[in-house]
Every structure is written in structure tokens, then in C-alpha cells.
Amino acid sequence: MNKDQVKGSIKQAAGKVQQKVGEAVGSEKQQAKGAAKRVEGTVQKGIGNAKENR
């Protein structure tokens, strides 16, 4: 597992938490930020996977 995979996984988890907090407090802005962070994490993890499989 390389650093992009690790960072991507962390961003995915942080985004999920942020999204759930946004839902809990009724903040669409926080939900959107969380969703964006999850996507960013997914992309970064995918880059890490591609590097790993070269």
C-alpha cells in the first residue's frame, strides 16, 4: 500500500464523517463538502492503485 492509497482512504473516511455530520445538523453545505472529499479520496486512492499495479 502506497501513500496515495493511504491518503485516499483517509480522505474517503473523513468525507463520510463530514457528510454524516452535515446530515445530522441539517447543513447541505457540509454534506456537499463531505461528498466532494469522498470523491477526492476515491480518485487519489485510484491513482495509488494504478501506481501499485504498474
Stockholm file with secondary structure:
# STOCKHOLM 1.0

chainA/1-54         MNKDQVKGSIKQAAGKVQQKVGEAVGSEKQQAKGAAKRVEGTVQKGIGNAKENR
#=GR chainA/1-54 SS CCHHHHHHHHHHHHHHHHHHHHHHHTCHHHHHHHHHHHHHHHHHHHHHHHHHTC
#=GC SS_cons        CCHHHHHHHHHHHHHHHHHHHHHHHTCHHHHHHHHHHHHHHHHHHHHHHHHHTC
//
